[in-house]
Amino acid sequence: MTNMTSVKIGKRPQSVTLSDSAARKVADLLAQEGSDELALRVAVRAGGCSGYSYEMYFDSEIASDDIVGEQGGVKVVVDAKSAELLKGSTLDYADGLQGAGFHVSNPNATRTCGCGSSFS
């Protein structure tokens, strides 16, 4: 079983939990970027074949209403609108013979597409 950690910042809990393997992979990618100012931003955008799609990217700008947390040495940032759609979600990373990549397990998704990158 994968260990997972999440932290509370202020009065709002972190809406996305990183598995240990995801935190390690993101930390490795951040180290390759060579900047201590970057954070992992996880967001939800309108679009995709099921209604919404996930976005993950490194960001150095944090808005006043962003939810910011740290997990496994990685700063994670989620905007306020995305936080509601991601509440209780887990970001995992798998590296195997069937392919490597990040996967979001979202308890709020009622329907997902075959590729797993969009939901409604």
C-alpha positions in Angstrom: 0.0 0.0 0.0 1.3 3.5 -0.9 1.7 5.9 2.0 0.1 9.3 1.4 0.4 12.5 3.3 -1.5 15.7 3.2 -1.3 18.9 5.1 -3.7 21.7 6.1 -2.9 25.3 5.3 -4.8 27.8 7.2 -8.5 26.8 7.4 -8.7 25.0 4.1 -7.3 21.5 3.6 -5.2 20.6 0.6 -7.6 19.4 -2.0 -5.1 17.0 -3.7 -3.0 14.4 -1.9 0.2 13.2 -3.6 1.2 9.5 -3.2 4.8 8.9 -2.1 5.7 7.8 -5.7 4.1 11.0 -7.2 5.9 13.2 -4.7 9.2 11.6 -5.5 8.7 11.9 -9.2 7.6 15.6 -9.0 10.6 16.3 -6.7 12.9 14.7 -9.3 11.4 16.7 -12.1 11.7 19.9 -10.0 15.3 19.2 -9.3 15.9 18.9 -13.1 14.3 22.3 -13.5 16.9 23.7 -11.1 14.6 26.3 -9.5 13.5 26.5 -5.9 10.7 28.9 -6.8 8.6 26.4 -8.7 5.6 24.6 -7.3 3.4 21.9 -8.8 0.1 23.4 -9.9 -2.9 21.0 -10.2 -5.9 22.5 -11.9 -9.2 21.6 -13.6 -10.2 23.3 -16.9 -13.4 23.1 -18.9 -12.9 20.9 -21.9 -12.0 17.3 -22.7 -14.3 14.6 -24.0 -16.1 14.3 -20.6 -16.5 18.0 -19.6 -13.4 18.8 -17.6 -9.7 18.0 -18.0 -6.8 17.9 -15.5 -3.8 20.2 -15.9 -0.5 19.8 -14.0 2.5 22.1 -14.5 5.2 23.9 -12.7 4.3 27.5 -11.7 6.2 30.2 -9.9 3.2 32.5 -9.3 0.8 32.0 -6.4 -2.5 34.0 -6.2 -3.9 35.1 -2.9 -6.8 32.7 -3.1 -4.7 29.7 -4.1 -4.6 26.7 -1.7 -0.9 25.9 -1.0 0.4 22.9 0.7 3.6 20.8 0.9 3.7 17.1 0.6 6.9 15.0 0.4 9.0 18.1 0.0 6.9 19.3 -2.9 4.9 22.6 -2.9 1.5 21.9 -4.3 -0.8 24.8 -5.5 -4.5 24.5 -6.4 -6.7 27.5 -7.5 -9.9 28.0 -5.5 -12.2 26.9 -8.3 -10.3 23.7 -9.1 -10.1 22.9 -5.4 -13.8 22.1 -5.2 -13.6 19.7 -8.1 -10.5 18.1 -6.8 -11.5 17.8 -3.2 -10.4 14.4 -1.9 -8.4 13.5 -5.0 -5.1 11.6 -5.1 -2.3 12.1 -7.6 -0.3 9.0 -8.1 2.6 8.1 -10.4 3.3 4.6 -11.8 6.3 3.4 -13.8 5.8 0.0 -15.4 5.8 -2.1 -18.5 2.3 -0.8 -19.4 3.7 2.8 -19.4 4.6 5.5 -17.0 2.6 8.5 -15.9 0.6 10.4 -13.5 -3.0 9.4 -12.7 -5.7 11.4 -10.7 -8.2 9.4 -8.6 -11.0 11.8 -8.1 -14.0 10.8 -5.9 -16.0 13.7 -7.4 -15.9 12.4 -11.0 -19.1 10.7 -12.0 -17.9 9.9 -15.5 -14.4 9.7 -17.0 -13.1 9.2 -20.6 -11.1 6.2 -21.7 -7.8 8.1 -21.6 -8.4 9.1 -17.9 -7.5 12.8 -18.5 -11.0 14.2 -18.5 -14.1 13.8 -16.3 -17.5 15.1 -15.4 
